[in-house]
């Protein structure tokens, strides 16, 4: 999920400075969308000049790891694939060749299982990130 959000621009790479941490406020996590409970650790992370977001400890850890990987490895050009939809998972689609293509934070796959698709993707962190998912009529 973090990889897809970074690739789409919904999240910016985490800076190397340490964020503020405290008890959860009950507000939703900027990475996963699940509220951060009072018994959980909540990180406040700078998301831009003068703004910040709240995230779970585990989400922050993944975000920081993916941000460091992105600094080392720039996104690769992607491509397109024609395949049949085998399964839809919360963060990715699985195609008939068992490949997984991850979904951006605002992307959804509303096609039925068995639909022939054309998927345009970019590569980041060794993963394919969907840019568009369309029914293939050819």
Secondary structure, DSSP 8 states (H G I E B T S, - for coil): -HHHHHHHTSS----SS--EEEE--S-B-TTT--B--TTSEEEEEEEETTEEEEEEHHHHHHHHHHHHHHHHS--EEEEEEEEEEEEE-SSEEEETTS-EEE--TT------TT-EEEEEEEEETTEEEEEEEEE---
